[in-house]
């Protein structure tokens, strides 16, 4: 039977929360910069796409790093 280290389990849940929060903050900052650069143009309508893709890419990268870490342990 395979047993899971409880500290790694707790670390993973804390990591999910923190990286989700950091990804959200990064997404907000990128959208603010995007809106400053494209203010008044037609490109500013792409704000939801920029924000969503920034969140998904950053959160996915953080989850991949957790995957690599957990496989190395």
SULUR-V347726 format. One line per field, one symbol per residue. ss: DSSP state (h for helix, s for strand, l for the rest). burial: 1 if it has 16 or more other ideal C-beta (glycine too) atoms within 10 Angstrom, else 0. A space follows every 10 residues. Layout:
ss->???
burial->???
This chain:
ss->lllllhhhhh hhhhhhhhhh hhhhhhhhhh hhhhhhhlll lhhhhhhhhh hhhhhhhhhh hhhhhhhhhh hhl
burial->0000000000 0000100010 0010011001 1001000000 0000000001 1001100110 0100000000 000
